[in-house]
Amino acid sequence: MLKNEKIRNVIFILLGVLLLLIKPHYNGPFLDIIKNYLGNISISFAVYFIVSIYSNNWKMNKIITALIGY
């Protein structure tokens, strides 16, 4: 994995965690959808990029990485 890809993956992991942290403070439109689903989506997003960092070590392809992250 290239250094740029690893940096990008870490940024996306932090974005997923940030979304999870700001979820309780959201008061905009679609409040029910955000409160019910944003946590699941953001954690799945973060886990996908955590797994993708190590997927080269496991010699897995992107489809298997996506299934593990799901």
N, C-alpha and C positions, 0 to 999 in steps of 0.2 A: 504494500500500500504506500502510495506516495505521501509525502509530508503534507501537501496541500489537501489531500483527501482526508487525512486524519484530522487536520484542523477544522475542515468543513463539518466532519461528523461530530466533533466535540461541540461546535457551535450549535448544530441541530439538536444535540442532546440537551444542551443548556436551554435552548428555546422550548423544548418539550417540558422541562422542569419549570421554566418561567410561566408557561401557560397554566400548568397545574397550580402554581402558587397564586396566580392572580384570579383564578376561577372564583373563589369565594367573594371577591370584591367587585365582580361584574354586575352592572345594573342596566345594561343597554337592551336593545331589541333581542327578541328570541331568547329571553331569559330562561325559560324552561328547558329549551334544547341545550343551551350552554351549560346550565347547572347539571343536567343529567348526563351529557355525553362528552364534554370537553376533557374531563379527567381521563376517561378511557382512551380517547383519541390521542391526547398528549403523551400519555404513558406508552401507548403502543408505538407512537412516533419515536420517542426516546429509546425504547428498547430495540427497535429496528436498527438504529444507528449505533447503539452499543454492540449489538451482535455483529453488525457489518464491520466494525473495527477488527474484530477477532475472526471474521470469516476467512480471511486469507490464511490465518494460522490453521484453521480447520479444513482448508481447501474445499469450501462449500461454494456453490454458486448463488446468485442473487435470489433465485426462486426459493431455495431452502432457507436462506437468510430471512426472506419476507415471511415465510411460514412460521419460523421460530419467533419472529417479532410479533406475529399476529396472536 
